[in-house]
Amino acid sequence: MSNNNSDERRRFSRIPFEAKAHLNSHKGELHLNCHVIDVSLNGILLKKPDAWLGEMNDHYTIDLLLENAQLVIKMDTDVAHIDDDSIGFTCTHIDLDSITHLKRLVELNLGDEGLLNRELSALIHY
């Protein structure tokens, strides 16, 4: 699939974001302090950790660490795509506190309340 098709289908803006995340598979695989590439209201893109064993559609819990780990956005995810250097995850569940923090993070970085509202509407109808 080309990037143009992917971009045309994208409903959620990716926000480049410098942070760390803990990646925990439901099979017991654990990777601490993974490098975050970007986030959106619907998922997260991480640099592929060394010795990563996951596969497409595997289930992971991701803890996105903010403010020196004083604030954690926790989301349940599925592997959506795998590249040579990165892994894309689609959020399947997120608690109210975490989505509130994620919404604020996206809002601050988008700088466009109208776009944020469209993305929130798309998330509800996704």
OpenMM code with the backbone's topology and positions (N, CA, C; nanometers):
from openmm import Vec3, app, unit

residues = "MET SER ASN ASN ASN SER ASP GLU ARG ARG ARG PHE SER ARG ILE PRO PHE GLU ALA LYS ALA HIS LEU ASN SER HIS LYS GLY GLU LEU HIS LEU ASN CYS HIS VAL ILE ASP VAL SER LEU ASN GLY ILE LEU LEU LYS LYS PRO ASP ALA TRP LEU GLY GLU MET ASN ASP HIS TYR THR ILE ASP LEU LEU LEU GLU ASN ALA GLN LEU VAL ILE LYS MET ASP THR ASP VAL ALA HIS ILE ASP ASP ASP SER ILE GLY PHE THR CYS THR HIS ILE ASP LEU ASP SER ILE THR HIS LEU LYS ARG LEU VAL GLU LEU ASN LEU GLY ASP GLU GLY LEU LEU ASN ARG GLU LEU SER ALA LEU ILE HIS TYR".split()
positions = [
    Vec3(0.0850, -0.1180, 0.0000),
    Vec3(0.0000, 0.0000, 0.0000),
    Vec3(0.0891, 0.1236, 0.0000),
    Vec3(0.0551, 0.2185, -0.0828),
    Vec3(0.1367, 0.3399, -0.0905),
    Vec3(0.1015, 0.4351, 0.0223),
    Vec3(0.1930, 0.5263, 0.0501),
    Vec3(0.1690, 0.6249, 0.1547),
    Vec3(0.0536, 0.7172, 0.1198),
    Vec3(0.0355, 0.7467, -0.0107),
    Vec3(-0.0734, 0.8352, -0.0506),
    Vec3(-0.2074, 0.7764, -0.0114),
    Vec3(-0.2289, 0.6478, -0.0361),
    Vec3(-0.3545, 0.5836, 0.0028),
    Vec3(-0.3709, 0.5866, 0.1534),
    Vec3(-0.2623, 0.5603, 0.2251),
    Vec3(-0.2662, 0.5616, 0.3705),
    Vec3(-0.3010, 0.7009, 0.4221),
    Vec3(-0.2397, 0.8046, 0.3643),
    Vec3(-0.2669, 0.9415, 0.4066),
    Vec3(-0.4112, 0.9811, 0.3775),
    Vec3(-0.4648, 0.9372, 0.2614),
    Vec3(-0.6012, 0.9710, 0.2258),
    Vec3(-0.7000, 0.9067, 0.3223),
    Vec3(-0.6681, 0.7875, 0.3714),
    Vec3(-0.7570, 0.7172, 0.4612),
    Vec3(-0.7384, 0.7600, 0.6068),
    Vec3(-0.6308, 0.8292, 0.6370),
    Vec3(-0.6018, 0.8663, 0.7752),
    Vec3(-0.7080, 0.9607, 0.8280),
    Vec3(-0.7661, 0.9239, 0.9412),
    Vec3(-0.8687, 1.0046, 1.0044),
    Vec3(-0.8128, 1.0836, 1.1221),
    Vec3(-0.6932, 1.0472, 1.1665),
    Vec3(-0.6375, 1.1043, 1.2881),
    Vec3(-0.4993, 1.1602, 1.2597),
    Vec3(-0.4763, 1.2836, 1.3023),
    Vec3(-0.3462, 1.3479, 1.2821),
    Vec3(-0.2410, 1.2827, 1.3698),
    Vec3(-0.1271, 1.2568, 1.3101),
    Vec3(-0.0135, 1.2065, 1.3867),
    Vec3(0.0621, 1.3251, 1.4436),
    Vec3(0.0918, 1.3161, 1.5718),
    Vec3(0.1643, 1.4222, 1.6408),
    Vec3(0.3042, 1.3709, 1.6724),
    Vec3(0.4080, 1.4234, 1.6047),
    Vec3(0.5443, 1.3827, 1.6420),
    Vec3(0.5656, 1.4166, 1.7892),
    Vec3(0.6202, 1.3218, 1.8634),
    Vec3(0.6257, 1.3412, 2.0071),
    Vec3(0.7442, 1.2669, 2.0660),
    Vec3(0.8290, 1.3381, 2.1367),
    Vec3(0.9443, 1.2784, 2.2042),
    Vec3(0.9017, 1.2300, 2.3417),
    Vec3(0.8992, 1.0999, 2.3602),
    Vec3(0.8624, 1.0417, 2.4891),
    Vec3(0.9089, 0.8965, 2.4906),
    Vec3(0.8930, 0.8349, 2.6036),
    Vec3(0.9224, 0.6923, 2.6199),
    Vec3(0.7923, 0.6203, 2.6507),
    Vec3(0.7915, 0.4911, 2.6208),
    Vec3(0.6745, 0.4093, 2.6490),
    Vec3(0.7189, 0.2699, 2.6899),
    Vec3(0.6390, 0.2083, 2.7756),
    Vec3(0.6601, 0.0683, 2.8110),
    Vec3(0.5633, -0.0142, 2.7274),
    Vec3(0.6138, -0.1220, 2.6717),
    Vec3(0.5392, -0.2086, 2.5813),
    Vec3(0.5311, -0.3469, 2.6431),
    Vec3(0.4092, -0.3939, 2.6701),
    Vec3(0.3903, -0.5212, 2.7380),
    Vec3(0.2914, -0.6049, 2.6576),
    Vec3(0.3377, -0.7201, 2.6072),
    Vec3(0.2474, -0.8047, 2.5284),
    Vec3(0.1634, -0.8908, 2.6200),
    Vec3(0.0527, -0.9339, 2.5682),
    Vec3(-0.0338, -1.0231, 2.6439),
    Vec3(0.0268, -1.1623, 2.6510),
    Vec3(0.1365, -1.1851, 2.5760),
    Vec3(0.2099, -1.3122, 2.5803),
    Vec3(0.3251, -1.3065, 2.6808),
    Vec3(0.3453, -1.1902, 2.7446),
    Vec3(0.4491, -1.1772, 2.8460),
    Vec3(0.5751, -1.1047, 2.8014),
    Vec3(0.5833, -1.0649, 2.6758),
    Vec3(0.6986, -0.9904, 2.6255),
    Vec3(0.6946, -0.8481, 2.6824),
    Vec3(0.8067, -0.7990, 2.7350),
    Vec3(0.8127, -0.6671, 2.7964),
    Vec3(0.9323, -0.5894, 2.7422),
    Vec3(0.9055, -0.4660, 2.7003),
    Vec3(1.0118, -0.3749, 2.6547),
    Vec3(0.9913, -0.2425, 2.7267),
    Vec3(1.0914, -0.1996, 2.8010),
    Vec3(1.0838, -0.0755, 2.8769),
    Vec3(1.1489, 0.0386, 2.8003),
    Vec3(1.0978, 0.1582, 2.8199),
    Vec3(1.1557, 0.2808, 2.7657),
    Vec3(1.1737, 0.2782, 2.6145),
    Vec3(1.0699, 0.2356, 2.5438),
    Vec3(1.0711, 0.2383, 2.3973),
    Vec3(1.0573, 0.3834, 2.3500),
    Vec3(1.1193, 0.4126, 2.2391),
    Vec3(1.1163, 0.5473, 2.1819),
    Vec3(0.9851, 0.5694, 2.1060),
    Vec3(0.9106, 0.6725, 2.1451),
    Vec3(0.7869, 0.7098, 2.0769),
    Vec3(0.8221, 0.7969, 1.9567),
    Vec3(0.7650, 0.7646, 1.8402),
    Vec3(0.7840, 0.8448, 1.7199),
    Vec3(0.6705, 0.9451, 1.7063),
    Vec3(0.5464, 0.8955, 1.7167),
    Vec3(0.4316, 0.9866, 1.7141),
    Vec3(0.3108, 0.9201, 1.7785),
    Vec3(0.2111, 1.0033, 1.8087),
    Vec3(0.0859, 0.9564, 1.8683),
    Vec3(-0.0306, 1.0183, 1.7919),
    Vec3(-0.1459, 0.9557, 1.8045),
    Vec3(-0.2705, 1.0113, 1.7530),
    Vec3(-0.3800, 0.9719, 1.8505),
    Vec3(-0.5002, 1.0178, 1.8249),
    Vec3(-0.6115, 0.9791, 1.9108),
    Vec3(-0.6438, 0.8302, 1.8976),
    Vec3(-0.5950, 0.7683, 1.7911),
    Vec3(-0.6297, 0.6287, 1.7662),
    Vec3(-0.5122, 0.5330, 1.7757),
    Vec3(-0.3935, 0.5806, 1.8122),
    Vec3(-0.2819, 0.4873, 1.8203),
    Vec3(-0.1495, 0.5542, 1.8453),
    Vec3(-0.0447, 0.4743, 1.8263),
    Vec3(0.0899, 0.5205, 1.8572),
    Vec3(0.1895, 0.4485, 1.7659),
    Vec3(0.2950, 0.5184, 1.7294),
    Vec3(0.4029, 0.4618, 1.6488),
    Vec3(0.5294, 0.4616, 1.7333),
    Vec3(0.5900, 0.3427, 1.7481),
    Vec3(0.7108, 0.3270, 1.8290),
    Vec3(0.8265, 0.2786, 1.7433),
    Vec3(0.9465, 0.3182, 1.7829),
    Vec3(1.0672, 0.2598, 1.7239),
    Vec3(1.0710, 0.1135, 1.7678),
    Vec3(1.0996, 0.0245, 1.6748),
    Vec3(1.0996, -0.1184, 1.7059),
    Vec3(1.2111, -0.1493, 1.8060),
    Vec3(1.1756, -0.2059, 1.9217),
    Vec3(1.2777, -0.2405, 2.0214),
    Vec3(1.3654, -0.3567, 1.9730),
    Vec3(1.4879, -0.3609, 2.0240),
    Vec3(1.5744, -0.4750, 1.9975),
    Vec3(1.5077, -0.6007, 2.0517),
    Vec3(1.5222, -0.7096, 1.9826),
    Vec3(1.4701, -0.8406, 2.0241),
    Vec3(1.3174, -0.8452, 2.0293),
    Vec3(1.2516, -0.7568, 1.9544),
    Vec3(1.1057, -0.7572, 1.9501),
    Vec3(1.0580, -0.8805, 1.8750),
    Vec3(0.9600, -0.9513, 1.9305),
    Vec3(0.9129, -1.0770, 1.8733),
    Vec3(0.7682, -1.0718, 1.8255),
    Vec3(0.7044, -0.9581, 1.8386),
    Vec3(0.5623, -0.9470, 1.8072),
    Vec3(0.5313, -0.9681, 1.6602),
    Vec3(0.4022, -0.9885, 1.6349),
    Vec3(0.3521, -1.0106, 1.4998),
    Vec3(0.2274, -0.9253, 1.4783),
    Vec3(0.1839, -0.9181, 1.3532),
    Vec3(0.0621, -0.8442, 1.3207),
    Vec3(-0.0537, -0.8926, 1.4068),
    Vec3(-0.1345, -0.7976, 1.4521),
    Vec3(-0.2553, -0.8211, 1.5313),
    Vec3(-0.2305, -0.8686, 1.6736),
    Vec3(-0.1042, -0.8801, 1.7168),
    Vec3(-0.0773, -0.9144, 1.8568),
    Vec3(-0.1306, -0.8031, 1.9466),
    Vec3(-0.1692, -0.8395, 2.0669),
    Vec3(-0.2250, -0.7448, 2.1640),
    Vec3(-0.1151, -0.6988, 2.2603),
    Vec3(-0.1073, -0.5675, 2.2820),
    Vec3(-0.0107, -0.5076, 2.3737),
    Vec3(-0.0790, -0.4026, 2.4594),
    Vec3(-0.0282, -0.3853, 2.5795),
    Vec3(-0.0619, -0.2698, 2.6610),
    Vec3(0.0568, -0.1751, 2.6521),
    Vec3(0.0277, -0.0494, 2.6249),
    Vec3(0.1333, 0.0515, 2.6132),
    Vec3(0.1102, 0.1573, 2.7200),
    Vec3(0.2154, 0.1873, 2.7942),
    Vec3(0.2147, 0.2970, 2.8905),
    Vec3(0.3002, 0.4083, 2.8321),
    Vec3(0.2367, 0.5166, 2.7894),
    Vec3(0.3055, 0.6340, 2.7381),
    Vec3(0.3425, 0.7203, 2.8573),
    Vec3(0.4725, 0.7413, 2.8784),
    Vec3(0.5225, 0.8106, 2.9969),
    Vec3(0.5423, 0.9595, 2.9666),
    Vec3(0.4744, 1.0428, 3.0435),
    Vec3(0.4836, 1.1881, 3.0276),
    Vec3(0.5311, 1.2507, 3.1572),
    Vec3(0.5902, 1.3683, 3.1451),
    Vec3(0.6351, 1.4450, 3.2612),
    Vec3(0.7208, 1.3597, 3.3551),
    Vec3(0.8264, 1.3016, 3.2985),
    Vec3(0.9184, 1.2153, 3.3754),
    Vec3(0.8443, 1.1032, 3.4469),
    Vec3(0.7493, 1.0431, 3.3769),
    Vec3(0.6698, 0.9297, 3.4240),
    Vec3(0.5758, 0.9664, 3.5391),
    Vec3(0.5541, 1.0957, 3.5623),
    Vec3(0.4579, 1.1379, 3.6629),
    Vec3(0.3150, 1.1224, 3.6102),
    Vec3(0.3010, 1.1218, 3.4775),
    Vec3(0.1725, 1.1063, 3.4115),
    Vec3(0.1859, 0.9932, 3.3103),
    Vec3(0.0928, 0.8979, 3.3137),
    Vec3(0.0978, 0.7828, 3.2246),
    Vec3(-0.0340, 0.7714, 3.1491),
    Vec3(-0.0236, 0.7642, 3.0168),
    Vec3(-0.1395, 0.7336, 2.9335),
    Vec3(-0.1307, 0.5853, 2.9020),
    Vec3(-0.2296, 0.5106, 2.9482),
    Vec3(-0.2308, 0.3653, 2.9303),
    Vec3(-0.3340, 0.3299, 2.8251),
    Vec3(-0.2929, 0.2478, 2.7267),
    Vec3(-0.3865, 0.2037, 2.6240),
    Vec3(-0.3624, 0.0580, 2.5870),
    Vec3(-0.4708, -0.0126, 2.5605),
    Vec3(-0.4632, -0.1473, 2.5052),
    Vec3(-0.4608, -0.1311, 2.3542),
    Vec3(-0.3737, -0.2071, 2.2882),
    Vec3(-0.3533, -0.1880, 2.1449),
    Vec3(-0.3392, -0.3213, 2.0722),
    Vec3(-0.3492, -0.3132, 1.9407),
    Vec3(-0.3167, -0.4235, 1.8508),
    Vec3(-0.2110, -0.3733, 1.7537),
    Vec3(-0.1200, -0.4622, 1.7129),
    Vec3(-0.0202, -0.4265, 1.6127),
    Vec3(-0.0921, -0.4066, 1.4789),
    Vec3(-0.0786, -0.2873, 1.4215),
    Vec3(-0.1453, -0.2529, 1.2959),
    Vec3(-0.0518, -0.2635, 1.1762),
    Vec3(0.0763, -0.2301, 1.1965),
    Vec3(0.1744, -0.2455, 1.0888),
    Vec3(0.3138, -0.2535, 1.1479),
    Vec3(0.4002, -0.3200, 1.0735),
    Vec3(0.5390, -0.3405, 1.1154),
    Vec3(0.6284, -0.2996, 0.9994),
    Vec3(0.7230, -0.2118, 1.0267),
    Vec3(0.8233, -0.1722, 0.9283),
    Vec3(0.9601, -0.2165, 0.9789),
    Vec3(1.0633, -0.1883, 0.9023),
    Vec3(1.1984, -0.2284, 0.9433),
    Vec3(1.2373, -0.1687, 1.0777),
    Vec3(1.1999, -0.0423, 1.1006),
    Vec3(1.2451, 0.0281, 1.2202),
    Vec3(1.1338, 0.0690, 1.3157),
    Vec3(1.0075, 0.0458, 1.2794),
    Vec3(0.8979, 0.0942, 1.3632),
    Vec3(0.7809, -0.0034, 1.3658),
    Vec3(0.6948, 0.0180, 1.4659),
    Vec3(0.5731, -0.0612, 1.4817),
    Vec3(0.4583, 0.0355, 1.5070),
    Vec3(0.3508, 0.0192, 1.4323),
    Vec3(0.2315, 0.0994, 1.4513),
    Vec3(0.1269, 0.0204, 1.5279),
    Vec3(0.0667, 0.0834, 1.6257),
    Vec3(-0.0338, 0.0202, 1.7095),
    Vec3(-0.1650, 0.0973, 1.7004),
    Vec3(-0.2746, 0.0251, 1.6921),
    Vec3(-0.4078, 0.0839, 1.6958),
    Vec3(-0.4644, 0.0654, 1.8356),
    Vec3(-0.5151, 0.1721, 1.8911),
    Vec3(-0.5740, 0.1660, 2.0255),
    Vec3(-0.7069, 0.0913, 2.0198),
    Vec3(-0.7223, -0.0084, 2.1070),
    Vec3(-0.8473, -0.0840, 2.1150),
    Vec3(-0.9265, -0.0484, 2.2398),
    Vec3(-0.8581, 0.0031, 2.3419),
    Vec3(-0.9257, 0.0451, 2.4654),
    Vec3(-0.8371, 0.1445, 2.5383),
    Vec3(-0.9016, 0.2464, 2.5938),
    Vec3(-0.8293, 0.3451, 2.6731),
    Vec3(-0.9249, 0.3962, 2.7808),
    Vec3(-0.8747, 0.4127, 2.9021),
    Vec3(-0.9616, 0.4581, 3.0110),
    Vec3(-0.9871, 0.6085, 2.9998),
    Vec3(-1.0827, 0.6557, 3.0765),
    Vec3(-1.1254, 0.7952, 3.0683),
    Vec3(-1.0131, 0.8931, 3.1025),
    Vec3(-0.9373, 0.8661, 3.2085),
    Vec3(-0.8269, 0.9560, 3.2446),
    Vec3(-0.7229, 0.9624, 3.1334),
    Vec3(-0.6903, 0.8473, 3.0762),
    Vec3(-0.5888, 0.8434, 2.9707),
    Vec3(-0.6349, 0.9155, 2.8454),
    Vec3(-0.7598, 0.8949, 2.8037),
    Vec3(-0.8080, 0.9632, 2.6829),
    Vec3(-0.8167, 1.1128, 2.7063),
    Vec3(-0.8464, 1.1542, 2.8276),
    Vec3(-0.8497, 1.2969, 2.8603),
    Vec3(-0.7106, 1.3578, 2.8429),
    Vec3(-0.6083, 1.2894, 2.8933),
    Vec3(-0.4704, 1.3391, 2.8785),
    Vec3(-0.4256, 1.3348, 2.7325),
    Vec3(-0.4623, 1.2288, 2.6606),
    Vec3(-0.4250, 1.2173, 2.5198),
    Vec3(-0.4932, 1.3260, 2.4369),
    Vec3(-0.6193, 1.3519, 2.4646),
    Vec3(-0.6923, 1.4586, 2.3949),
    Vec3(-0.6233, 1.5923, 2.4172),
    Vec3(-0.5836, 1.6196, 2.5390),
    Vec3(-0.5161, 1.7467, 2.5707),
    Vec3(-0.3809, 1.7556, 2.4988),
    Vec3(-0.3083, 1.6461, 2.4952),
    Vec3(-0.1803, 1.6409, 2.4246),
    Vec3(-0.1989, 1.6714, 2.2763),
    Vec3(-0.2970, 1.6083, 2.2145),
    Vec3(-0.3246, 1.6313, 2.0726),
    Vec3(-0.3725, 1.7736, 2.0503),
    Vec3(-0.4598, 1.8219, 2.1372),
    Vec3(-0.5116, 1.9579, 2.1266),
    Vec3(-0.3993, 2.0617, 2.1298),
    Vec3(-0.3076, 2.0466, 2.2223),
    Vec3(-0.1962, 2.1414, 2.2340),
    Vec3(-0.1072, 2.1393, 2.1106),
    Vec3(-0.0916, 2.0227, 2.0496),
    Vec3(-0.0017, 2.0104, 1.9355),
    Vec3(-0.0686, 2.0392, 1.8017),
    Vec3(-0.1984, 2.0211, 1.7906),
    Vec3(-0.2684, 2.0524, 1.6662),
    Vec3(-0.2882, 2.2018, 1.6493),
    Vec3(-0.3259, 2.2685, 1.7596),
    Vec3(-0.3493, 2.4116, 1.7529),
    Vec3(-0.4724, 2.4487, 1.6715),
    Vec3(-0.5611, 2.3523, 1.6444),
    Vec3(-0.6797, 2.3759, 1.5635),
    Vec3(-0.7967, 2.3032, 1.6284),
    Vec3(-0.8799, 2.3779, 1.7006),
    Vec3(-0.9903, 2.3159, 1.7740),
    Vec3(-1.0904, 2.2487, 1.6802),
    Vec3(-1.1115, 2.3055, 1.5621),
    Vec3(-1.2036, 2.2459, 1.4651),
    Vec3(-1.1554, 2.1093, 1.4195),
    Vec3(-1.0253, 2.0982, 1.3913),
    Vec3(-0.9675, 1.9706, 1.3498),
    Vec3(-0.9761, 1.8697, 1.4641),
    Vec3(-0.9496, 1.9135, 1.5862),
    Vec3(-0.9600, 1.8251, 1.7016),
    Vec3(-1.1023, 1.7718, 1.7156),
    Vec3(-1.2016, 1.8589, 1.7007),
    Vec3(-1.3410, 1.8159, 1.7120),
    Vec3(-1.3783, 1.7160, 1.6029),
    Vec3(-1.3281, 1.7362, 1.4800),
    Vec3(-1.3543, 1.6402, 1.3720),
    Vec3(-1.2919, 1.5054, 1.4041),
    Vec3(-1.1707, 1.5062, 1.4595),
    Vec3(-1.1038, 1.3812, 1.4940),
    Vec3(-1.1743, 1.3103, 1.6093),
    Vec3(-1.2216, 1.3856, 1.7069),
    Vec3(-1.2973, 1.3245, 1.8169),
    Vec3(-1.4264, 1.2618, 1.7640),
    Vec3(-1.4918, 1.3295, 1.6719),
    Vec3(-1.6128, 1.2748, 1.6114),
    Vec3(-1.5808, 1.1473, 1.5336),
    Vec3(-1.4705, 1.1475, 1.4592),
    Vec3(-1.4295, 1.0275, 1.3851),
    Vec3(-1.3979, 0.9138, 1.4798),
    Vec3(-1.3376, 0.9445, 1.5950),
    Vec3(-1.3044, 0.8430, 1.6928),
    Vec3(-1.4312, 0.7788, 1.7484),
    Vec3(-1.5307, 0.8584, 1.7745),
    Vec3(-1.6566, 0.8071, 1.8279),
    Vec3(-1.7252, 0.7163, 1.7267),
    Vec3(-1.7146, 0.7504, 1.6003),
    Vec3(-1.7813, 0.6731, 1.4951),
    Vec3(-1.6926, 0.5701, 1.4294),
    Vec3(-1.5723, 0.5504, 1.4821),
    Vec3(-1.4738, 0.4597, 1.4226),
    Vec3(-1.5118, 0.3171, 1.4470),
] * unit.nanometer
topology = app.Topology()
chain = topology.addChain("A")
for resn in residues:
    res = topology.addResidue(resn, chain)
    for name in ("N", "CA", "C"):
        topology.addAtom(name, app.Element.getBySymbol(name[0]), res)
